[in-house]
Amino acid sequence: MPIVETYERDLVCRRSDSGFMIHKVGTDEYYEEAWDLQTSPYVYEETDIPVDTSDLEEHDLEEYAEAGKIMLGE
């Protein structure tokens, strides 16, 4: 089931709570996680496509976490 987390600057992050890709309804777009403004009209649905994390290393995950903090001004 897609979950929504709200952050500062009116940003929301949508992702699967089960480790699957999400699909932006009405498009051909698929995401591991989608960042939008709270006012965005987009609707997402969970797919049965698993998120591929086999090529990610611990270092990559730490860099992504740090980039997210910078983006949010933390």
VENJO-V474380 format. One record per pair of residues at least 24 apart in sequence whose C-alpha atoms are under 10 Angstrom apart, sorted by the first residue. I is the first residue (numbers start at 1). GAP is how many residues later the second one is. If there is no record, write none. Layout:
i;gap
I;GAP
I;GAP
This chain:
i;gap
1;43
1;44
1;45
1;46
2;31
2;42
2;43
2;44
2;45
3;30
3;41
3;42
3;43
4;29
4;30
4;31
5;30
6;29
6;30
6;31
6;32
7;30
7;31
7;65
8;63
8;64
8;65
8;66
9;28
9;29
9;62
9;63
9;64
10;26
10;27
10;28
10;29
11;24
11;25
11;26
11;27
11;28
11;29
11;61
12;24
12;25
12;26
12;27
12;28
13;24
13;25
14;29
14;30
14;31
15;29
15;30
15;31
16;28
16;29
16;30
16;31
16;34
16;35
17;29
18;28
18;30
18;32
18;33
19;27
19;28
19;29
19;30
19;31
19;32
19;33
19;34
20;26
20;27
20;28
20;29
20;30
20;31
20;32
21;24
21;25
21;26
21;27
21;28
21;29
21;30
21;31
22;24
22;25
22;26
22;27
22;28
22;29
23;24
23;26
